[in-house]
Amino acid sequence: MKNHVTEKQWTRVEHYWVRNGACTADNEYGVQGVPHVLLLDTEGTIVFMGHPASRDIEKDIDTLLKGDKLTG
């Protein structure tokens, strides 16, 4: 995942207005509400997708960076 992000030059957070008639992020990424977060583990597998208020995102990122699995 890190190599992919580097190759794509994705160096900043992008914000999408899904209901502007031109954005396709809701269909492409399964966005059901805003804000929407995807967390990937160190192997590039999506391990969480949803509203960030339902998780302690900072703790989850620390857990994933250690190579541990998310629980809950």
C-alpha positions, -999 to +999 in steps of 0.1 A: +000+000+000+028+024+009+044+019-025+011+024-043+004+057-024+039+069-032+036+060-069+002+078-071+017+108-053-012+108-028+005+132-004-025+149+011-060+142+023-087+148-004-122+158+005-151+149-018-185+164-019-204+132-028-237+148-037-223+173-062-234+152-092-199+146-104-183+127-075-184+089-077-167+081-044-199+068-029-202+041-056-165+034-060-157+031-023-190+021-007-194+054+012-226+054+031-222+086+051-198+114+057-172+115+072-160+081+060-127+063+069-109+033+055-081+018+076-056-006+061-034-030+079+003-033+072-004-058+045-028-035+026-060-052+037-090-030+045-097-037+082-122-009+089-146+011+068-171+035+082-177+066+103-147+075+124-168+083+155-175+046+160-138+039+166-108+053+184-090+060+151-058+072+166-055+040+188-064+019+158-037+034+136-011+028+164-023-008+167-021-013+129+014+003+127+026-022+153+014-050+130-013-060+154-049-068+145-079-046+153-105-059+177-141-049+182 
